[in-house]
Each structure stands twice: as C-alpha cells, then as structure tokens.
C-alpha cells in the first residue's frame, strides 16, 4: 500500500507553468449568466446580413462536389466594444455578453480573426432559446500562434457570446470576430440522411470492424474559388478516415478525396468531428458532437479529369485526445481479387455515421473501383469516406450515381494503389516498398508518458461499452495543463455517467485542475459511498498503478459487441459480409506465441484459403484448404521474426475473416 501511495501523486502546487495546447476542445465550465439565469432580452445585438437560403443551395445529389452546408457572412467587430458588462460584485466576476441575430440561419458558427484570452477569461457560446447546450469554456489554453479560432455549430438563428473574467484582471485579451458561418437548411445534422441507412453501431459491422469504425470522421472545409468540376463555393462537409503511417507516434492523418480539399482555403477554420454516431442501432439517437478539433491542412493529393484518381491526405494541426478513443486504421495497396466484398463507413449529408456493404469490381476504361451496394448506399457528405477490405482501407469514395432507398446505384472509389507515388512520402516516408500497414490504437500502444486534459464524456454517448480504459507504460499526468473534468453526457436525455479507468505502470500525477462529480464519502472512513451522489450524477474514475497491457487480437478492452442483430431481414441475400454471429469459429492459440501457433477453424461453409501477411502486407503463408466442416492446422511459423501478423481465412464466395497474431 505504501508503494502504491508513492506512485499515485496528488499534486498540490497551485502555480503551474503554462503549457499551450493550441487546441479546439473545451474545458469544464458553465456560463455564469446561465447559472444565474440572467435576462438576455436587453443585450446589445448585432444583426447579420439577410440571406435567402434557397439562393445558396448546392447540388445535393453531387457526390463529387462535397455537401454544402453553409456560407460566410462577414460581420467584423471587437467583442469588448459591443458587449454589455454586468459586474457580479459578490463573486468579483465581470460578465460580458453580446447577442448575434441572423433570422434565416438554421445554425451559426463564429470565426475569429484574433483570439488571445487572458488567464482569468472564460469564453462561451449558446443560443438564447436553449442554454442547456453551450460551447465552452474556452480559455487561454485555446490561444493559437496565429490567433485563429472557430466554434462548433449552434443550432439556432441567434447566438450569445459570453466571457466571464475576474474583476481583478487588469488587462483584457484580444477577442475580435471576423465572420460567421450561416448554416443552410439544418444541414450536417442529425436525421438528414435517407431512412434506409444502417447505423455504424449495428451488428455485424460494429462487431467485426470494431476498431475501424472508430477511425471514420466527418469534417468541414471551405472553398472560395470555383472551377468546372466544382462550380459552387461555401462551406462543405465530407467524410474521411484517420489512418496509420510509419511516422513515429500517432501522426493525425486523415485520408479523404481530392475533391474534398480542391481549392480549399481558410484551413484554420476547418473542423473535424469524431464519434458522431448513434449509440443504439435502431431507432437512431442523436450523437455527441462535442468531440472536435480545428485546423486541418491538405498535404498530398492526386486527381485527374476522369474522376480517379481522386484522393488526398490531410493532417490535423493538433493531436487527437486519448479520451476520444480513436483508432488509426490500417491500409493496403495490394491488388484485389474481383469480385470481393467491401464495406464503406461514412457520414451521409453530415448525419450520424453509417455503414454500407457491397461488391467491388474493377470496371473497364477507368482506374476507379466500382461498388455495387447490397446493403445501404452513399450520399453527398459521404465523399472521401473509406472502403474497407479485410479491415484495411483500400480506397476512398470519389463519385457515383444519384441514389436513394429505391435505387442504391453504384459508386466509384479511388484506390491507394493507383496513387501510391503521391501518397507514399506521407504514409510511408523513406520506404517505397511497403504495401500495407496495420491499424493501431493509441491506448493499446502503451506509450511511455501521456497527458490527459480537458473534458471526458461517457463512452455510452457513442458506443456500447460505457467504461473506457486509458493507459500508459510509465506515467500519466492528469490536468497538467488545463482544467479537466470527467462528466456526464452534455445534453442527452437521460444523461449517461462517465466511468473511466486510468492506469500507468509507474506513476500517475493528478493536478489541482482535475474535477469530477464523484460519490459522497462515508464519514470516518473517507471511502466513497456509491449509493449517494449529492449532485445527481454518478461519474466515477479509478486510478491504478498497473502494468500496461496491449491488445493485439479482436477489439480490445474498450469494446463491447452490439447485439442482437435487429436488421437481419433487411440484409441482401447476396451480401458476402460475414457476421460474428455466424457459425464460423476461428481461434488462434497460443496468442501471443513464441513461435508455434495452432490455428483452429470450424465452419459450415467451404474454407478455400488460409493466408498470413506480415506487418508490411507481404504474403508469408498461403495454404489452400478444401476440407469442409472442420479443419485443424499447425502453422510452420518457427522461422518467423518477432512482430505482428495478419491471418486471413477465405471462405467460398470471397467471404473473409481476419485475426492478428503476435510473435514475441
């Protein structure tokens, strides 16, 4: 017990060095005007220019155009010069507020030309008609070297900007608004996609692509110069996937389509949304859209006038927080055998994350991969989304037919293979021979030291399992740079409660900025009473000194399968995707192994092939297996080097099951 106490450090220093994070995520906090229920009717107002939304609607059916959701409305002003100040004398806090009005807007985002907050200043955004949903607090830790800042979307035609600051702070920071994004027609939000889509959390995909689902994102981008291929301008939504690379650490790369970055500008205001998905299969629940980052740069792209190639790589300007539980998907540029089954995961019309399943073919007279959908479809906003084969990204959505629930049509994807010369310097710098890289999980990677800051949300906001484990090999620092809170769902009804386990092999340091609405303590013993929660929440966190344990097989300890499958009657009889619930037993033991592994397979269908790939996609073993019902194999892997391998089982009809094998 004494040894454990020495390694779990509760930091008591109050004056800590400022370490800028330069990021978009918010810190815990509540606007004081909201908590005090201050009236807002007499606030000074800024009326934005009138916009006729119908004059700006883009081509909703154009998959190669991006999905237009907003336009710039310029209204530059200094916040301090226009805001009303109210001094809360007993708290010695000044409350500054200004009200923005745009009668025809379906939502608003604010873009700042200069934001540089002082130490005691906290910035918030909310609608005067729904103060339960607010953005913030933002603080000096959101200051960037270029002074840029952009907000998430507030679903309202009015917006209140509020700053709380200490009356003892002599100088004010810089707060200058440049423009607003006027959101058109409730776009990019919950429930906009066609009703025949399947939520990404539905089985079997959520269970079989449990990691890869976590890599898919949606993002906003801006184009102010039109061309023949993309005649429209404004703000658009596309999809993409966070992908792994041979770069050290976890480089925040997003693979998407070229037409989703073509002539893009205002990159500092591009926003990426993680985990925007329903937490149940059916009916859909609105997702938590507060897990965001801002600032994205396109660093490589390949395209031509024929539609393919049409692929690009972007880099987010900041690291992805551990608590977002994001997976860095693997990819391959190997040749595909046609036809084969592909799985697309995407955000149609900017809606919740969806999944589509289809047959991939190689059409004549084009370099694209053609996909005939057997389940689901894609829409505008799906552009740039990944196509998975054997749990690896092979291509991104480029263009396709105008589709609907009655006619899902066909789509065309731009492959990594066709654009390898362009993508290789980013995905595999210094090694042109790499043909594939497996996906990786930052939580499973057992990194030596990690820092945890800002807001933590319940896992149930976006996934089946609520409890989330975050770990480091040696040290974890909690709230070492900003105020940090483990909290309930921000606006779900009923709200979920957070449940986190944070562990390190050597030391955990918890700084005074850390907050949690934990249970009440039992008088005398000080132990937590898990039946009494004074503020109504039941958030909890466990700090543990424990060896880091990587997961190399299946989905890891932050996943729980989605079950039972509710939509089996809607699956096409021709669908070749293999559900986890089907009678295919596929076991590897021992795993990890020191060089000998037994591969046990049992199936009611004909097993055609067993293939083993190394980490770089090289085929190490290829066995043809014709026995039915049961086959047992002892694989000759004694000469294999230490490392991670992928074992594929190919069934009749190009059905594939995959598992990872670790050799120590």
N, C-alpha and C positions, 0 to 999 in steps of 0.2 A: 504494500500500500504506500509506503514511504517513497519507493522508487517511482511509482505511478504519479504521485503528487509532484515530484520534482520535474516531471516531464510535461505536466499539464500546467501551463503558466497563465495566470490571470494578470494581465499587465495592468499596473496601477498608475503609470505615468500619464499625466493629463496633457502635457505639451509634447506633441509628437511631430516629427518632421513632415512637412507637406510633400507628398509624392504624387504629382499629377497623373491622373489616369486618362485624361483626354477622351472621355467616352460618353456615350448616349444614355446608358442605363441610369435610372434614378435611385435616390436614397430614400429611406423611410421618412415620412413626414406627412402632415395634414395641413392644408391651408388654414391659417388662423381665422380668416373671415368665414370659412365653412364651419369650423368647430365652434365659433362664437355666434354663428347664424347672423352675421352682419348683413343688412339690406344692401341690395345691388342696384336698385332702380335709379338712384340718383348719381350713379357713377358717370364720369366723363366717357363719351362714346366716340369711336372712330368708325365712320360709315365707309365701307369699301365700295368701289365702283360696281355699278349694276352689271350683271352677267346674265345673258339669255342662254341657259344651259344647252338648249337644242342646237344652237349655232356651233357648238364645240364638240358634239358627239363624234367620236371616231367610228371607224368601221368595226363593229363589234364582232363580226364573223371572220376578220382577217387574222389568221394565226401567225402570219409573218410580219405583223405590224406592231405587236405589243398591244396591251389592253389599256386604252386611255381612261384615266380616272379623274384628271384634274388639270387646271391651267393656273398659270401665275397671275396674281392680282397684285400689282405694285402699290404699296402704301408705306412709304418710309417715314419713320418717326423715332424720336428719342423717348423711351418709356418714361423716364423721370419727369420730362417736361409735360407729359399728358396725364400722368396717373394722379389719382386722388390719394392723399395720405391721411390715415387715421392713426393717432397715437394711442396705444393701449398702455396707459400710464402705469397701472399696477404690475404689468409684465415687462415694462420698459421695452416694448417692441413696437415698431412702426409697420403698419400695413399699407402697402401701395397697390392700387388696383386701377385697371383701365378695361373698358368693355369694347369688343370688336363686333361689328354687325355687318352681315352680308346676307340680305333677305333671301336670295335664291340658292345659296350654298346648301349642299347636303352634308357638308363636313368642312373643317378648316384645319390647316397646318400652318404654323408660323415659321418663317425662315429669317434668321438674324444675320445682319451684316457684321455686328460686333457684339459678342457676349463675353464679358470678363467680370465675374461676380467676386465680391469681397468675402471675407471669412465668415461673417455672420448672416449673409444674404441667402435666402432660400426662394427659389422660383417655382411657380405652379401654373397650370393651365386647366381650365374646366369650363363646362357650359353652365350658364346661369339657370338653365332648366333641369340640369341633372348634375348636382355637385357630388353625387356618390362616386362618379367616375372622374378622377382627376389625374393629371400627369404631374409627376414630381414626387419628392423635392429634387430640384437640381441645385447644385452648389458650385463652389469654386473648383471642385473636382471635375466638373464638366467643362471647365475652361480649356480651349484648344489653342495651339500655337497660331493658327490662322483666324482665331476669334469666331469661327463659324458655329452655328447651332441650328438644328431643325427639330421640330416636335413630331410626335406621333399624330394620328388623326383624332380630332374631337368631332363626334357625330352630331353636329349642330350647326345652325346658321349664325350662332352667336358664341363668342368666346371671351372669357375673362382671363386676363393675365395678372397674376398677383405675385408680389415679392414681400416677404417678411424679413425684416432686418432689425438688428439691435439698435436702440436709440443711442447707445454709447459708441457705435461705429462712426468715426468722424467723416470718412470719405465714402462716396458711393461708387459702385462698379460701373462698367460700361454696359448698357443694355439698349441696343439700337436694332429695331426691327426693319428689315429690308422689304419684305413682301409676304404674301400669304398664298398658300395653295388652296384654290377654290375647288372643292370636290364636287363632281358632277353625278347626279342620278344615283346616289347611295352606292357608288361603285367600290369595288375592292373590299367588300364587307361580307358579313355572314348571310347565307341564304341566297346568293345571287346566281350560283351555278344551276344547271338544269337538274331536275329531281332524280334522274336515273343514275347519278354518280354513286360510287361506293366510297364511304369514308375510309381514310387510310388506317384507322384503328380496327377495321373489320377483319376477322379471320377470313381466309387463311393468310393473307399478305402480311398483316401486322405480326403474326407469329413467325412466319418464315423469313421475312425481311425486317425483323425487329430492329436491327441496327440501322439499316439503310433508310428506313422511314424517318429516322431522327436527323438525317443529313439534308433533307429536302426543305427548301426555304422559298419564300416569295420576297421580291424586292421592288422598290420603286426607282424609277430613273427618269431623266428629263432630256428632251430633245428640242432645240430651238431652231434647227436648220432642217428643212425638209429636202427630200430627194425623190426620184422617180419610184424607188422601191418603197419608201416610207414617206408619203406625202403629208402626213399630219405632224403637228407639233404639240407639245404639252408634257404632262406627267403621265407615265405609263406604269403598268405592273407586268412583271414576268416571273417565271419560276427558275430555280436553279438548284444545284446540289453542292454542299460542302464536300470537297474531295481531298484525299490524302496525297502526299507527294514525298519525294525523297529528301526534301528540305528538312533541316533539323527543327525539332519542336513541332508544333502544330500550326503550320502556316495557314491563316484563314482564307483559303482559296475557294471561289465559287465557280463551278463550270456552268455555262449557260449558252445561249445562242448569240451569234454576232448581231442579229437584228435587234437584240435587247440592249445593245450598247452603241449601236451605229449612230454617229454624230451626237453622242451623249455629251452633256455638259452639266454644270452645277453638281459635280460629283460629291462635293462636301455634304449635299443635302439628300443624297440617295439613302434610303432606309431599307434594312433587311429585317424581316420578321422570322423568328424561329418558333417552332412548335405551335403554329396557328392551326389547330386541328380539334375536331370534336373528341371528347373523352369517352364517348359511347358510340356504338356502331349505328344504331337507329332507335329513335329519331336523332337528328343532329343536335348537339349542344353548341352554343357559341363558344369559341375558343378564347383563351387568354392571349391578347395581342400586345402585351407589355414587354415581351422578351425581344428587344430590338437592339440594333447597333446602327450607327450612322456614319456615312463616309465610305464610298466604295470606288476603287479605281480599276478600269479595264486595262489589263497589262499584256494581253495577247489575243489576237482574233484572226480568223481565216474565213473567207467568203468568196463567192463568185455570183454572177448574174443568174445562174441556173438554179439557185436555191440551196445546193450543197456543193462545197462545204458552207456551213453557217454555224460557227462555233466560236466561243470566246471564253477566256478565263479572267476573272476579276479577283481583286484582293481587298478584303475589308481592312480599314485603316486601324483597327484595334482588335485585340484578342477576344475570343469568344468566352464569356464567363463559364466556369465549370458548372454552375447550377443550372445552366440551360440544357445540360445533358445531351449535347450534340455529338453525333458520330461523324467521322471523316471517312466517307465512302471510298472503297477501292474502285479501280477501273482497269480496263484491259484494251489493248489494241490488236488482239489476236483475231484471226479470221473466224467468222461464224459459219456454222453449217446451216444451210437453209432447207426447209423452214425450221425455225426454232421459236420457243416461247419467250416473249419479252414482257416486262412489267414496267409501266410508266407511273410515276408518282408526281403529283403536280397540284397547282393551285388555280383551277379554272375560274376566270373572272375575278381573281384575287380572293376567292372564297376559301373555306376550310380545305385542308389537304385531302386529296382524293387519290384513288388508285384505279388504273385501267390495265387490262390484260389482253394480249393479242399475239398474233402470229407474225413473226418477222420474215420478210422475204427480201431478196436482192433484185429490185426491178431493173428491167433493161433500160439503157440510154440515160441512166442517172447514177450519180455517186451516192445518192441517199439510200438509207434503209427504209423499206416500206413496211408499215404495220397495219394489218387488218385486225380491228378490235373484236374480240369475242366477249368482252365484258367491259362496260364503261366507254368513255370517249374523252376527247380533249376539247378545250375551248380557248378563246382569247384569254391571255393570262397564263395559260399552260406553257407558252413558249419558253424554250430553254430548259425545260424540265428533263430529268434523266430517264434513260431507258436502261433497265437492269436485265442482265442475263447472268444466271448463276451468281447473283448477289454482287456483281460488278457492273459499274457504269460502262456502257459501250457507246452511247450516243446521246445527243440532246435534240429536243423537238425543234424542228425548223419550220415546217409548214404542213398544210393538209386541207382536206375537204371541209366545207361548211357542214357541220354535223349537228345532230340533235338526237333526242331519245329514240326517234323512229328510224333514223338513218345515221349510225355512228361513223360511217365513212372510213377513210384510210388516212393515215398521217405519214409524214416523211421526217426521218431523223438524220442528223449529221453526225457521222461517226468520228471517234477519236482516232481511229486508224487512218482515215483519209487525211487528217490534218496533223499528223504526228510531227512533221518538221516544224510546224508553228508552235505546237503545244509542248514539245519535249523540253525546251530550255526552262520551262516553268514547272512542269510535272516531274521531270527527272533531270535536273541540271547536271551536266558533266557525264551523263551515261545515256547514249543514244540506243543502246541495245535492250534496255528494259522494255518488256512487253506487257507487264501488268504490275500493279501494286495493290496489296490487300488493304482493306479498310482498317481504321484504328480508332480506339476510344480513349480520349484523354484521361478518363477516370480509371480505366484499366491499365494505362501505360505506366503507372507507378513512378511518376515524375518525382525528382528528389525533393523539391520545395514548391509549394503552391500557396497563393494568396487568395483569400475569399472575401469579397466585398460587395456591398450594395444589397439589393432585395432578393430574397429567396421565396419562391412560390411553391405551393403544394404540387407534387407530381400528378395528382388527380386532376389538375387543371388541363392536362393534355395527354395523359397516359393511364393505363390500367392500374399500375402499381403506384401507390402514393409515396411510400418511403424511398428516399434517394440516398445512396451512399456516395460520399466523396472522399478520396483518399490520396495520400502522398507516401512515398517511400520513406522520407525522413521527417520533414517538417510541414506543418500547416500554420499559416498566420491568418487569423480571423479579424476582420475590421481593422487592419493595419493602416489603411489609407483613407477610408470613408466610413460614415455611419452605415451600419449593416443590420438588417433585420430578417428574421425568419418569421413569416407572417401567413395569414390565411389568404384565401382567394380574394383578389381585389374587388370583384363585382359579381361573382357567380352567386346564384340563389338556389339552394342553400350553399353557403361558402364551405369549401374544404379547408382542413387544417394541415399545416406542414408537419412533416416527420422526416428529419434528417439524421444521418449518422456521419460524423466527420472524424476520420481517423488518420493517424500517422504512425510510422514505425518508431519515431524518436521523440518528437516534441510537438505540442500544439500550444500556440500562444494566442490568447483571446484578449483583444484590446478593449478599452472602455467604450468605444463607439458601438459595440455589439449590443443588440436588443432582441428580446423575444418575449412574447406574452406566454410565459410558462405557467404551469400549475402553481397553486398555492403551496406553501411549505408547512409541514407539520410542526407545531410549536415544540420546542425542546430538542427534537432530533434534527430539524432542518431538512429532513427528507421531503421530496416532492410528494404531494397528495394528488394522485392522478384522477381523483373524483371531484376536485374543486378547482375551477378555473374562474378567478374573480372577474375577468373582463369578457367572459363568454367564449373565448377561443381555447382551443386545445392544441396549440402548436407545441412541438417538442423537438429537442435536438440532443443527441448523445455524442459526447466527445470521448474518443477511445485511443489509447496507445496500443496499437495493434499492427502486426506486420501487413504490409500491402500485398494483396492477392490479385493477380491479373486473371481475367477470364479470357480464354482463348477459344472456347467452344460454345456454340449457341449464342445466347443473348445476354449473358451476364446477370449480375445480381440486382440491377435496377429495372428488370423487365418482368412482366407477368403476362402470360398468354391471354388473348381475348377469346372468350368462349361463351356460349356455343355459337357456331356459325348461324346467323339468322337469315342469310340470304341464299341458301343453297339452291332454292328453287329458281333463282334468277340467274344462276351461272349457266353459261352456254355449255351444251353437251360436248362441244368441240374444244372447250378450254383445256389447255395442256398443263396448267399450273397444278402443282402437287400440294395438296393441303397437308398440314401437320397432323390432321385428324385421320388421314387415310392409313390403310394397313401396310405401311412401309416402315419397318424397323431398321434403323441404320445406326449402328453403335461402333465406337472405336474404343478399344481398351488394350493396354493402359494408355491414358492420355491425360497429362504429358507422359512421354516414354523416353527411355534412354537408348532406344534403337530397335525394339521389337514391338510391333503392334498387331493385334488381331482385329480384323475388320469383319464384323458380323452383319449380314444382310438377310432380311426376310421380306418377301413381297408376294402379293397375289398376282403381280404382273411380271412380264418377262424383263429381266435385267440384261441390258445389252453390253454395257461397258463400265469399267472402273478406271478412272483417270486420276493421277496425282500430279499437281503442279507445285513448283516451288514458289517462293515469295515473289519472284520476278516473272511468273507466268510460264516458265519453261516446263514442258511436259516431262516428268520423271518416269512415270509408270503408266502404261496403257494396256489394260487387260480386257479381252473380250470374254463375256460371261453369258452363257446360253441356258444354264440350268434355271428351272422355274421353281417357285415357292420358297426354296431356301438354298442359300449359298454361303459357305463359310470359307474365308480365305485368310492365310497368314502372309502378309506382305513382306517381301525381302527388302527391308529398309535399313539393314545394318550398316551399309556404306553411306547412308545419308549424312549430310552435315547437320549440325545443330541449327534449329530455326523453325519457322512456321511454314506449314504446307497446307494446300487445299485439296481435299479429296472429293471428287465428283462421282456420283452414281447416276448413270444414264439409263433410263427406262425406255421401253418401247414407246414410240411416238414422241421422242425428243423431250421427255419429262426428265428433270434433273433435280437431285437432292445433293446438298453440299454440307460438309463439315470441315472444321480446321483441325489440324494435327500439330502438336508442339513436340519437338525432339530436343531434349535438354543435353 
